[in-house]
């Protein structure tokens, strides 16, 4: 621990096969809602040590638990924080299978993924190499794109798009001209939209980040935007801030506001801010923006479906599949942003790849619940309501349970139901 002075040092810490440094950092950031953990500060370093000790003790306990139980399969809902993360690593280290179950993009849908040592950093809403090959090989048509488009449009219009955290409640879908008017954009310029992640939530869960943390990436992009007035720049604050702040009982200033102030002071006129409660729907931006910037957010995949270039700053989701721009180093990334206005829209073949990937994630991977239904209410905390279907007497015979059981008994990484295939 005496040698740990940077985030990279901390992330490299392991014990008993468990990534204790990653889980300690993630848990500390989530509980304190901080986007950066400066370990060269003695007080912060002492705080991190306490979380690291807890993670080491948890790793010991979870390793003993796995050794005693010798499970074939360990099932998780969330596995990125202490103590679940250590149990996940201990299971994989012992050769046990691990699966995750998460809410998908709207109420009543579940996303399932199987993990092993080779895919441990893949996002649950991603496609395995096997799944992606199958999706690329399936027949494609304009009708399939309309199906995907309608799914997106309906979810946004109804306010159910990721309603687990209330992302699109009470939002209005506007055309391009009205978006430019609402945001005060210059219609003579191209527009880049920066989609902020929650700095303190799931920062180190999936793959590799070019800039170390979401906050560092956000500040680096802000610095480039300030010196590039040839574009309209829109910094969109993640709408999940509202629900998660209410759940946490947090009433302070959003960390993104603080980061922009620290990076730029007063915003120049070509940079606009969309707060988390801005009334314009994200869906409106697909008709208004020319470039999408995200580390690995779902919105980057959506934007690519509309031929909008998506520039990623991290791995683990949909990067390097042929429809995103994926710089390999921070220097390459920042150089690209300096000449962003020269980047052309996606070619039709690239756009089709994005649409195939998105269709698979939104239409073929989720399981629709039947015997037990769940929905997130349109209240300030997106409260969960769960109801059992009284018409279903035999739960084990319910189509959703049978689909999940069939997938659990297979060795497939993804539950994927393609046209003409079982599952």
DRENMAR-331892 format. One record per residue (C-alpha): residue in one letter; x, y, z. Coordinates in steps of 0.1 Angstrom, whole numbers, always signed. Layout:
<nodes>
+----+-------+-------+-------+
: aa :    xx :    yy :    zz :
+----+-------+-------+-------+
:  a :     X :     Y :     Z :
...
+----+-------+-------+-------+
</nodes>
This chain:
<nodes>
+----+-------+-------+-------+
: aa :    xx :    yy :    zz :
+----+-------+-------+-------+
:  x :    +0 :    +0 :    +0 :
:  x :   +29 :   +24 :    +6 :
:  x :   +36 :   +23 :   -31 :
:  x :    +1 :   +32 :   -41 :
:  x :    +1 :   +68 :   -52 :
:  x :   -20 :   +68 :   -84 :
:  x :   -53 :   +53 :   -96 :
:  x :   -33 :   +29 :  -119 :
:  x :   -14 :   +17 :   -88 :
:  x :   -47 :   +12 :   -70 :
:  x :   -64 :    -6 :   -99 :
:  x :   -35 :   -30 :  -101 :
:  x :   -40 :   -43 :   -66 :
:  x :   -51 :   -79 :   -64 :
:  x :   -55 :  -103 :   -35 :
:  x :   -65 :  -140 :   -37 :
:  x :   -73 :  -136 :   -74 :
:  x :   -97 :  -107 :   -67 :
:  x :   -93 :   -71 :   -81 :
:  x :   -95 :   -56 :   -46 :
:  x :   -81 :   -22 :   -58 :
:  x :  -108 :   -18 :   -84 :
:  x :  -136 :   -28 :   -60 :
:  x :  -122 :    -5 :   -33 :
:  x :  -120 :   +25 :   -56 :
:  x :  -154 :   +18 :   -71 :
:  x :  -171 :   +15 :   -38 :
:  x :  -154 :   +45 :   -23 :
:  x :  -164 :   +67 :   -53 :
:  x :  -200 :   +55 :   -53 :
:  x :  -205 :   +61 :   -16 :
:  x :  -189 :   +95 :   -16 :
:  x :  -201 :  +105 :   -51 :
:  x :  -166 :  +116 :   -61 :
:  x :  -153 :  +115 :   -97 :
:  x :  -117 :  +114 :   -88 :
:  x :   -97 :   +99 :   -59 :
:  x :   -64 :  +118 :   -56 :
:  x :   -42 :   +92 :   -38 :
:  x :   -14 :  +117 :   -34 :
:  x :   -36 :  +134 :    -8 :
:  x :   -29 :  +119 :   +27 :
:  x :   -65 :  +121 :   +39 :
:  x :   -79 :  +105 :    +7 :
:  x :   -51 :   +78 :    +7 :
:  x :   -61 :   +69 :   +43 :
:  x :   -98 :   +67 :   +32 :
:  x :   -88 :   +44 :    +3 :
:  x :   -68 :   +22 :   +26 :
:  x :   -99 :   +16 :   +48 :
:  x :  -119 :    +5 :   +17 :
:  x :   -90 :   -16 :    +5 :
:  x :   -87 :   -34 :   +38 :
:  x :  -124 :   -42 :   +36 :
:  x :  -120 :   -55 :    +1 :
:  x :   -91 :   -77 :   +11 :
:  x :  -111 :   -92 :   +40 :
:  x :  -140 :   -97 :   +17 :
:  x :  -118 :  -115 :    -9 :
:  x :  -106 :  -139 :   +18 :
:  x :  -141 :  -146 :   +30 :
:  x :  -156 :  -151 :    -5 :
:  x :  -127 :  -173 :   -15 :
:  x :  -134 :  -196 :   +15 :
:  x :  -171 :  -195 :    +7 :
:  x :  -165 :  -207 :   -29 :
:  x :  -141 :  -233 :   -18 :
:  x :  -166 :  -247 :    +7 :
:  x :  -197 :  -245 :   -15 :
:  x :  -180 :  -255 :   -48 :
:  x :  -208 :  -240 :   -69 :
:  x :  -212 :  -247 :  -106 :
:  x :  -229 :  -214 :  -111 :
:  x :  -231 :  -181 :   -92 :
:  x :  -258 :  -156 :  -102 :
:  x :  -255 :  -119 :   -97 :
:  x :  -276 :   -88 :  -101 :
:  x :  -249 :   -62 :   -96 :
:  x :  -213 :   -73 :   -93 :
:  x :  -191 :   -42 :   -94 :
:  x :  -189 :   -31 :   -58 :
:  x :  -178 :   -48 :   -25 :
:  x :  -188 :   -75 :   -15 :
:  x :  -203 :   -88 :   -48 :
:  x :  -172 :   -80 :   -70 :
:  x :  -149 :  -101 :   -48 :
:  x :  -174 :  -130 :   -50 :
:  x :  -176 :  -127 :   -88 :
:  x :  -138 :  -129 :   -90 :
:  x :  -135 :  -157 :   -65 :
:  x :  -161 :  -177 :   -85 :
:  x :  -143 :  -172 :  -118 :
:  x :  -109 :  -180 :  -102 :
:  x :  -123 :  -214 :   -90 :
:  x :  -137 :  -222 :  -124 :
:  x :  -173 :  -217 :  -115 :
:  x :  -197 :  -201 :  -140 :
:  x :  -212 :  -166 :  -133 :
:  x :  -242 :  -150 :  -147 :
:  x :  -257 :  -115 :  -144 :
:  x :  -293 :  -104 :  -146 :
:  x :  -300 :   -67 :  -152 :
:  x :  -330 :   -46 :  -161 :
:  x :  -329 :   -39 :  -199 :
:  x :  -338 :    -7 :  -216 :
:  x :  -374 :    -5 :  -204 :
:  x :  -397 :   -19 :  -177 :
:  x :  -405 :   -56 :  -179 :
:  x :  -374 :   -66 :  -198 :
:  x :  -343 :   -85 :  -184 :
:  x :  -308 :   -87 :  -198 :
:  x :  -288 :  -119 :  -191 :
:  x :  -251 :  -125 :  -196 :
:  x :  -227 :  -154 :  -187 :
:  x :  -192 :  -145 :  -176 :
:  x :  -159 :  -163 :  -176 :
:  x :  -123 :  -153 :  -173 :
:  x :  -121 :  -142 :  -210 :
:  x :  -150 :  -117 :  -209 :
:  x :  -151 :  -105 :  -173 :
:  x :  -149 :   -68 :  -183 :
:  x :  -176 :   -69 :  -210 :
:  x :  -207 :   -48 :  -203 :
:  x :  -239 :   -69 :  -197 :
:  x :  -256 :   -50 :  -226 :
:  x :  -230 :   -61 :  -252 :
:  x :  -227 :   -89 :  -277 :
:  x :  -202 :  -118 :  -275 :
:  x :  -180 :  -125 :  -305 :
:  x :  -202 :  -155 :  -313 :
:  x :  -234 :  -135 :  -310 :
:  x :  -220 :  -107 :  -332 :
:  x :  -210 :  -131 :  -359 :
:  x :  -246 :  -145 :  -359 :
:  x :  -261 :  -111 :  -360 :
:  x :  -239 :  -100 :  -389 :
:  x :  -249 :  -132 :  -408 :
:  x :  -287 :  -129 :  -403 :
:  x :  -309 :  -114 :  -431 :
:  x :  -313 :   -77 :  -429 :
:  x :  -339 :   -54 :  -443 :
:  x :  -353 :   -19 :  -441 :
:  x :  -382 :   -34 :  -421 :
:  x :  -358 :   -46 :  -394 :
:  x :  -345 :   -10 :  -392 :
:  x :  -380 :    +4 :  -389 :
:  x :  -387 :   -21 :  -361 :
:  x :  -356 :    -8 :  -342 :
:  x :  -364 :   +28 :  -349 :
:  x :  -400 :   +23 :  -336 :
:  x :  -387 :    +7 :  -305 :
:  x :  -364 :   +36 :  -298 :
:  x :  -390 :   +62 :  -307 :
:  x :  -417 :   +46 :  -286 :
:  x :  -395 :   +42 :  -256 :
:  x :  -384 :   +78 :  -257 :
:  x :  -419 :   +92 :  -265 :
:  x :  -435 :   +72 :  -237 :
:  x :  -408 :   +81 :  -212 :
:  x :  -399 :   +44 :  -206 :
:  x :  -364 :   +45 :  -221 :
:  x :  -342 :   +32 :  -192 :
:  x :  -370 :   +41 :  -168 :
:  x :  -351 :   +21 :  -141 :
:  x :  -335 :   +55 :  -135 :
:  x :  -361 :   +77 :  -151 :
:  x :  -339 :   +90 :  -179 :
:  x :  -366 :  +104 :  -202 :
:  x :  -396 :  +112 :  -180 :
:  x :  -414 :  +144 :  -191 :
:  x :  -392 :  +151 :  -221 :
:  x :  -403 :  +167 :  -254 :
:  x :  -392 :  +154 :  -288 :
:  x :  -384 :  +184 :  -311 :
:  x :  -373 :  +188 :  -347 :
:  x :  -339 :  +201 :  -356 :
:  x :  -348 :  +237 :  -359 :
:  x :  -366 :  +238 :  -325 :
:  x :  -336 :  +220 :  -309 :
:  x :  -312 :  +246 :  -322 :
:  x :  -336 :  +273 :  -309 :
:  x :  -340 :  +257 :  -275 :
:  x :  -303 :  +253 :  -270 :
:  x :  -292 :  +286 :  -285 :
:  x :  -270 :  +269 :  -312 :
:  x :  -256 :  +285 :  -343 :
:  x :  -273 :  +268 :  -373 :
:  x :  -243 :  +276 :  -395 :
:  x :  -221 :  +253 :  -375 :
:  x :  -219 :  +216 :  -370 :
:  x :  -227 :  +203 :  -335 :
:  x :  -209 :  +180 :  -312 :
:  x :  -227 :  +166 :  -282 :
:  x :  -208 :  +153 :  -252 :
:  x :  -228 :  +128 :  -232 :
:  x :  -215 :  +128 :  -196 :
:  x :  -214 :   +96 :  -176 :
:  x :  -221 :   +96 :  -138 :
:  x :  -186 :  +103 :  -126 :
:  x :  -190 :   +82 :   -95 :
:  x :  -210 :   +52 :  -107 :
:  x :  -195 :   +21 :  -124 :
:  x :  -164 :   +40 :  -133 :
:  x :  -141 :   +10 :  -135 :
:  x :  -165 :   -18 :  -143 :
:  x :  -162 :   -23 :  -180 :
:  x :  -130 :   -25 :  -200 :
:  x :  -103 :    +2 :  -202 :
:  x :  -108 :   +40 :  -201 :
:  x :   -85 :   +62 :  -221 :
:  x :   -85 :   +89 :  -195 :
:  x :   -86 :   +69 :  -163 :
:  x :  -119 :   +83 :  -150 :
:  x :  -151 :   +97 :  -165 :
:  x :  -143 :  +130 :  -148 :
:  x :  -108 :  +133 :  -163 :
:  x :  -123 :  +125 :  -198 :
:  x :  -150 :  +151 :  -193 :
:  x :  -126 :  +178 :  -184 :
:  x :  -102 :  +169 :  -212 :
:  x :  -130 :  +172 :  -238 :
:  x :  -141 :  +205 :  -222 :
:  x :  -106 :  +220 :  -227 :
:  x :  -106 :  +210 :  -264 :
:  x :  -142 :  +223 :  -269 :
:  x :  -132 :  +257 :  -254 :
:  x :  -105 :  +262 :  -280 :
:  x :  -126 :  +250 :  -310 :
:  x :  -154 :  +276 :  -317 :
:  x :  -158 :  +262 :  -352 :
:  x :  -184 :  +238 :  -337 :
:  x :  -214 :  +241 :  -315 :
:  x :  -206 :  +220 :  -283 :
:  x :  -233 :  +207 :  -261 :
:  x :  -224 :  +191 :  -228 :
:  x :  -254 :  +169 :  -218 :
:  x :  -256 :  +159 :  -181 :
:  x :  -267 :  +124 :  -175 :
:  x :  -304 :  +124 :  -167 :
:  x :  -300 :   +95 :  -142 :
:  x :  -285 :  +122 :  -118 :
:  x :  -320 :  +131 :  -108 :
:  x :  -333 :   +97 :   -97 :
:  x :  -300 :   +86 :   -81 :
:  x :  -297 :  +119 :   -62 :
:  x :  -332 :  +114 :   -48 :
:  x :  -324 :   +78 :   -39 :
:  x :  -292 :   +88 :   -22 :
:  x :  -308 :  +118 :    -4 :
:  x :  -283 :  +141 :   -22 :
:  x :  -292 :  +178 :   -27 :
:  x :  -259 :  +192 :   -37 :
:  x :  -246 :  +206 :   -70 :
:  x :  -241 :  +180 :   -98 :
:  x :  -204 :  +170 :  -101 :
:  x :  -205 :  +178 :  -138 :
:  x :  -212 :  +214 :  -131 :
:  x :  -183 :  +216 :  -107 :
:  x :  -160 :  +199 :  -133 :
:  x :  -169 :  +223 :  -160 :
:  x :  -163 :  +253 :  -137 :
:  x :  -129 :  +239 :  -127 :
:  x :  -120 :  +232 :  -163 :
:  x :  -133 :  +263 :  -180 :
:  x :  -146 :  +288 :  -155 :
:  x :  -173 :  +307 :  -174 :
:  x :  -186 :  +288 :  -204 :
:  x :  -177 :  +304 :  -238 :
:  x :  -207 :  +312 :  -260 :
:  x :  -202 :  +282 :  -284 :
:  x :  -205 :  +257 :  -255 :
:  x :  -240 :  +250 :  -242 :
:  x :  -251 :  +229 :  -211 :
:  x :  -280 :  +206 :  -210 :
:  x :  -288 :  +199 :  -173 :
:  x :  -302 :  +166 :  -162 :
:  x :  -337 :  +180 :  -160 :
:  x :  -336 :  +197 :  -194 :
:  x :  -370 :  +193 :  -211 :
:  x :  -357 :  +184 :  -246 :
:  x :  -356 :  +146 :  -252 :
:  x :  -323 :  +129 :  -260 :
:  x :  -341 :  +115 :  -291 :
:  x :  -343 :  +150 :  -305 :
:  x :  -305 :  +152 :  -306 :
:  x :  -302 :  +125 :  -332 :
:  x :  -317 :  +149 :  -357 :
:  x :  -296 :  +178 :  -345 :
:  x :  -260 :  +166 :  -338 :
:  x :  -232 :  +158 :  -362 :
:  x :  -208 :  +141 :  -337 :
:  x :  -214 :  +120 :  -305 :
:  x :  -188 :  +118 :  -278 :
:  x :  -191 :   +92 :  -250 :
:  x :  -168 :   +68 :  -232 :
:  x :  -191 :   +38 :  -237 :
:  x :  -227 :   +51 :  -232 :
:  x :  -257 :   +35 :  -249 :
:  x :  -263 :   +68 :  -267 :
:  x :  -232 :   +62 :  -288 :
:  x :  -247 :   +31 :  -303 :
:  x :  -280 :   +49 :  -309 :
:  x :  -262 :   +78 :  -326 :
:  x :  -244 :   +54 :  -350 :
:  x :  -278 :   +40 :  -360 :
:  x :  -285 :   +75 :  -374 :
:  x :  -251 :   +76 :  -393 :
:  x :  -237 :  +100 :  -367 :
:  x :  -200 :   +93 :  -359 :
:  x :  -195 :   +81 :  -324 :
:  x :  -161 :   +87 :  -308 :
:  x :  -155 :   +64 :  -279 :
:  x :  -130 :   +68 :  -250 :
:  x :  -131 :   +33 :  -236 :
:  x :  -136 :    -4 :  -243 :
:  x :  -161 :   -31 :  -232 :
:  x :  -194 :   -23 :  -249 :
:  x :  -197 :   -18 :  -287 :
:  x :  -164 :    -4 :  -296 :
:  x :  -143 :   -18 :  -325 :
:  x :  -172 :   -34 :  -342 :
:  x :  -168 :   -14 :  -374 :
:  x :  -192 :   +15 :  -367 :
:  x :  -174 :   +37 :  -341 :
:  x :  -142 :   +58 :  -340 :
:  x :  -119 :   +43 :  -313 :
:  x :   -87 :   +62 :  -306 :
:  x :   -61 :   +41 :  -289 :
:  x :   -44 :   +68 :  -268 :
:  x :   -54 :  +101 :  -251 :
:  x :   -31 :  +119 :  -275 :
:  x :   -48 :  +104 :  -305 :
:  x :   -82 :  +111 :  -291 :
:  x :   -75 :  +148 :  -284 :
:  x :   -59 :  +153 :  -318 :
:  x :   -90 :  +139 :  -334 :
:  x :  -112 :  +163 :  -315 :
:  x :   -91 :  +193 :  -327 :
:  x :  -102 :  +184 :  -362 :
:  x :  -135 :  +169 :  -354 :
:  x :  -154 :  +190 :  -380 :
:  x :  -135 :  +171 :  -408 :
:  x :  -150 :  +137 :  -397 :
:  x :  -176 :  +125 :  -423 :
:  x :  -209 :  +108 :  -414 :
:  x :  -209 :   +70 :  -413 :
:  x :  -210 :   +51 :  -445 :
:  x :  -242 :   +31 :  -452 :
:  x :  -224 :    -2 :  -445 :
:  x :  -212 :   +12 :  -411 :
:  x :  -247 :   +24 :  -403 :
:  x :  -261 :   -10 :  -410 :
:  x :  -236 :   -26 :  -387 :
:  x :  -247 :    -3 :  -359 :
:  x :  -283 :   -10 :  -365 :
:  x :  -277 :   -47 :  -365 :
:  x :  -259 :   -45 :  -332 :
:  x :  -286 :   -22 :  -316 :
:  x :  -314 :   -44 :  -329 :
:  x :  -298 :   -75 :  -313 :
:  x :  -294 :   -57 :  -280 :
:  x :  -329 :   -42 :  -279 :
:  x :  -350 :   -69 :  -296 :
:  x :  -332 :  -102 :  -295 :
:  x :  -313 :  -102 :  -262 :
:  x :  -339 :   -91 :  -236 :
:  x :  -364 :  -115 :  -220 :
:  x :  -399 :  -101 :  -215 :
:  x :  -411 :  -111 :  -180 :
:  x :  -445 :  -128 :  -179 :
:  x :  -451 :  -147 :  -146 :
:  x :  -437 :  -119 :  -125 :
:  x :  -440 :   -84 :  -141 :
:  x :  -420 :   -54 :  -130 :
:  x :  -421 :   -17 :  -138 :
:  x :  -405 :   +15 :  -126 :
:  x :  -430 :   +42 :  -116 :
:  x :  -430 :   +77 :  -129 :
:  x :  -421 :   +92 :   -95 :
:  x :  -390 :  +110 :   -83 :
:  x :  -372 :   +78 :   -73 :
:  x :  -384 :   +55 :  -102 :
:  x :  -399 :   +32 :   -75 :
:  x :  -401 :    -5 :   -84 :
:  x :  -434 :   -22 :   -86 :
:  x :  -436 :   -60 :   -89 :
:  x :  -467 :   -81 :   -96 :
:  x :  -473 :  -118 :  -101 :
:  x :  -496 :  -127 :  -130 :
:  x :  -526 :  -144 :  -114 :
:  x :  -534 :  -161 :  -147 :
:  x :  -502 :  -182 :  -145 :
:  x :  -505 :  -212 :  -121 :
:  x :  -474 :  -231 :  -131 :
:  x :  -445 :  -206 :  -129 :
:  x :  -420 :  -232 :  -142 :
:  x :  -441 :  -235 :  -174 :
:  x :  -442 :  -198 :  -180 :
:  x :  -425 :  -189 :  -213 :
:  x :  -401 :  -164 :  -197 :
:  x :  -389 :  -189 :  -171 :
:  x :  -385 :  -216 :  -197 :
:  x :  -364 :  -192 :  -219 :
:  x :  -342 :  -183 :  -189 :
:  x :  -338 :  -219 :  -179 :
:  x :  -329 :  -230 :  -214 :
:  x :  -302 :  -203 :  -215 :
:  x :  -288 :  -212 :  -181 :
:  x :  -285 :  -249 :  -191 :
:  x :  -266 :  -239 :  -223 :
:  x :  -231 :  -226 :  -224 :
:  x :  -240 :  -195 :  -244 :
:  x :  -226 :  -162 :  -232 :
:  x :  -257 :  -142 :  -243 :
:  x :  -293 :  -151 :  -243 :
:  x :  -300 :  -143 :  -279 :
:  x :  -333 :  -150 :  -298 :
:  x :  -326 :  -145 :  -335 :
:  x :  -353 :  -149 :  -362 :
:  x :  -357 :  -186 :  -370 :
:  x :  -336 :  -197 :  -341 :
:  x :  -345 :  -213 :  -307 :
:  x :  -339 :  -196 :  -274 :
+----+-------+-------+-------+
</nodes>
